[in-house]
Amino acid sequence: MTAAMAAILTRSHWVFDLDGTLTVAVHDFAAIRACLGIPAGSDILAYLAGLPAREGRLLHARLDAIEDELAGRAEAAPGAVRLVESLARRHVRLGIVTRNTRRVARRVLASIGVARHFPADCVIGRHDAAPKPDPDGILRLAARWHAPGAALVMVGDYLFDLQTGRAAGAATILVDRSGHFRWPELTDLGVTSLEELADRLDAVAPVDQSSRSRANICSERS
């Protein structure tokens, strides 16, 4: 392992995408678009944002209902629990930036057994910040943590996650189960699973936490 890679893995603040990253992907976006009457290939949230207010609210409510149903089927991705718990033992601060709502995200995190590692105000949903690929969500976490971009890692499975991380100055980790590793220009580290990422993390000496008074606190006091 290179020194540059070890430096990324020992960063002190990690931000995760949720669906398809910490969880097994269950969203059929083509079917969701069809259900909502959104043109094929359109960005769902961008399309909804462009609608008149009343129509946008109605379709957002329908999208919320779809995501509530999908949340009930959430399953942890292989290695997700192991990775999160390994990071928590190192006292790494953990956050979520998702295009889901915060309420759905919290429900999913509880369902897969890692909610205790993600304080509620470290879970940023689509109503809390401009949605990815806008870096607003990760920048809000960085400000809350009083952490520079150079202290952050963004982990995700899609282009928007990488764009978000890059724009915030964070290191980017792409989880690509196909092994094709698209978007290499935006990726600092590519892995085929969170198990692989956990293995890499375990090969690195723990970060020295002696200067910190409390682990994984997400508040303005931190």
C-alpha positions in Angstrom: 0.0 0.0 0.0 1.3 3.4 -0.9 1.8 6.2 1.5 -0.8 8.3 -0.4 -3.3 5.5 0.0 -2.6 5.1 3.7 -3.0 8.8 4.1 -6.5 8.6 2.6 -7.6 5.6 4.7 -6.5 7.3 7.9 -8.4 10.5 7.4 -10.5 11.5 10.3 -13.9 12.3 8.7 -15.8 9.9 6.4 -19.0 10.7 4.5 -21.0 7.9 2.9 -23.7 7.7 0.2 -26.5 5.4 1.3 -28.3 3.5 -1.4 -26.1 1.1 -3.3 -23.1 2.0 -1.1 -23.9 1.0 2.5 -27.0 -0.9 1.3 -27.6 -3.4 -1.5 -29.1 -1.4 -4.4 -32.9 -1.9 -4.6 -34.0 1.3 -6.4 -35.3 0.8 -10.0 -35.0 4.4 -11.1 -36.6 3.7 -14.5 -39.7 2.3 -12.8 -39.7 5.3 -10.3 -39.6 7.7 -13.2 -42.4 5.9 -15.0 -44.5 5.9 -11.8 -44.0 9.6 -11.3 -44.4 10.5 -15.0 -40.9 11.7 -15.3 -39.2 11.5 -18.8 -36.8 8.5 -19.1 -33.2 9.4 -18.3 -34.1 12.6 -16.4 -32.5 13.4 -13.0 -35.5 12.8 -10.8 -34.8 15.5 -8.2 -33.8 18.1 -10.8 -37.0 17.4 -12.7 -39.1 17.8 -9.6 -37.3 21.0 -8.7 -38.3 22.5 -12.0 -42.1 21.8 -11.6 -44.6 24.4 -10.3 -44.7 24.3 -6.5 -48.0 22.4 -6.0 -47.2 19.7 -8.6 -43.7 19.4 -7.2 -45.1 18.9 -3.7 -47.5 16.2 -4.9 -44.8 14.3 -6.7 -42.3 14.6 -3.8 -45.0 13.1 -1.6 -45.3 10.2 -4.0 -41.6 9.8 -4.2 -41.4 9.8 -0.4 -44.0 7.0 -0.3 -42.0 4.9 -2.8 -38.8 5.4 -0.8 -40.6 4.5 2.5 -41.6 1.2 0.9 -38.1 0.5 -0.3 -36.6 1.4 3.1 -38.5 -1.6 4.5 -36.5 -3.8 2.2 -33.1 -2.3 3.1 -30.2 -4.8 3.4 -26.7 -4.0 4.4 -24.1 -4.3 1.6 -21.5 -6.9 2.3 -18.8 -5.4 4.5 -20.9 -2.3 5.4 -21.3 -3.1 9.1 -17.7 -4.3 9.5 -16.4 -1.1 7.8 -18.5 1.3 9.8 -17.7 -0.4 13.1 -14.0 -0.4 12.2 -14.1 3.3 11.5 -16.1 3.9 14.7 -13.4 2.1 16.8 -10.9 4.5 15.3 -13.1 7.4 16.5 -13.6 8.6 12.9 -16.5 11.0 12.5 -19.1 9.6 10.3 -21.8 11.2 8.1 -24.3 10.5 5.4 -25.1 12.6 2.3 -28.0 11.1 0.4 -30.6 12.1 -2.1 -33.2 10.3 0.1 -34.9 12.2 2.9 -33.2 12.2 6.3 -36.2 10.4 7.8 -35.9 7.5 5.3 -32.1 7.5 5.7 -32.3 7.2 9.5 -34.8 4.3 9.0 -32.5 2.5 6.7 -29.4 3.0 8.9 -31.4 1.5 11.8 -32.5 -1.4 9.7 -29.0 -2.3 8.7 -27.7 -1.9 12.3 -25.4 1.1 12.1 -27.6 4.0 13.1 -25.8 4.5 16.4 -22.7 5.5 14.6 -24.4 8.3 12.6 -25.8 11.1 14.8 -29.0 12.5 13.4 -27.5 15.8 12.5 -24.8 14.1 10.6 -27.3 12.6 8.2 -28.0 15.1 5.3 -31.0 14.4 3.1 -32.4 16.1 0.1 -34.4 18.6 2.1 -31.4 19.5 4.3 -29.1 20.6 1.5 -28.9 20.9 -2.3 -28.8 17.4 -3.6 -25.7 15.7 -5.0 -23.8 16.4 -7.2 -24.0 19.8 -5.5 -21.4 19.7 -2.7 -23.7 21.6 -0.3 -24.4 18.6 1.9 -20.8 17.5 2.4 -19.7 21.1 2.9 -22.4 21.5 5.6 -20.9 18.4 7.4 -17.4 19.8 7.0 -18.5 23.1 8.6 -20.2 21.3 11.4 -17.1 19.3 12.1 -14.8 22.3 11.6 -12.9 20.1 9.3 -11.1 21.0 6.0 -11.7 19.1 2.8 -8.3 17.5 3.2 -9.6 15.7 6.3 -12.6 14.2 4.5 -13.3 11.0 2.6 -16.4 10.6 0.4 -17.5 7.0 -0.3 -20.1 6.3 -3.0 -21.1 4.1 -5.9 -22.0 6.7 -8.5 -20.7 9.7 -10.4 -22.6 12.2 -8.3 -20.8 11.0 -5.1 -17.4 11.5 -6.8 -18.3 14.9 -8.1 -19.6 15.9 -4.6 -16.4 14.8 -3.0 -14.1 16.4 -5.5 -16.0 19.7 -5.3 -15.5 19.7 -1.5 -11.8 18.9 -1.6 -12.4 15.4 -0.1 -10.7 12.2 -1.1 -13.0 10.0 -3.2 -13.6 6.2 -2.9 -15.7 4.5 -5.6 -17.4 1.2 -4.7 -17.9 -0.5 -8.1 -19.0 -4.0 -7.8 -18.6 -4.6 -11.5 -14.9 -3.7 -11.3 -15.1 -1.4 -14.3 -14.2 1.7 -12.3 -15.7 4.4 -14.5 -14.7 8.0 -13.8 -11.1 7.3 -12.9 -10.3 11.1 -13.1 -12.6 11.6 -10.1 -11.6 8.5 -8.1 -8.8 8.3 -5.6 -9.4 4.7 -4.7 -11.6 2.1 -6.3 -12.9 -1.0 -4.6 -15.2 -3.8 -5.6 -16.9 -4.1 -2.2 -16.9 -2.6 1.3 -15.3 -5.8 2.5 -12.3 -5.0 0.3 -12.3 -1.5 1.7 -12.5 -2.8 5.3 -9.6 -5.1 4.5 -7.5 -2.1 3.3 -8.5 -0.1 6.4 -7.5 -2.9 8.7 -4.1 -3.0 7.1 -3.4 0.5 8.2 -2.3 1.5 11.7 -5.1 3.3 13.6 -5.1 7.0 13.6 -3.7 8.7 16.7 -6.8 10.0 18.6 -5.0 11.2 21.7 -5.7 14.8 20.9 -9.5 14.3 20.7 -11.7 14.6 23.7 -14.7 12.7 22.4 -15.2 10.4 19.4 -17.7 10.9 16.6 -19.6 13.9 17.9 -21.4 16.0 15.3 -22.2 19.3 16.8 -21.1 22.9 16.7 -19.3 22.3 19.9 -16.9 19.8 18.3 
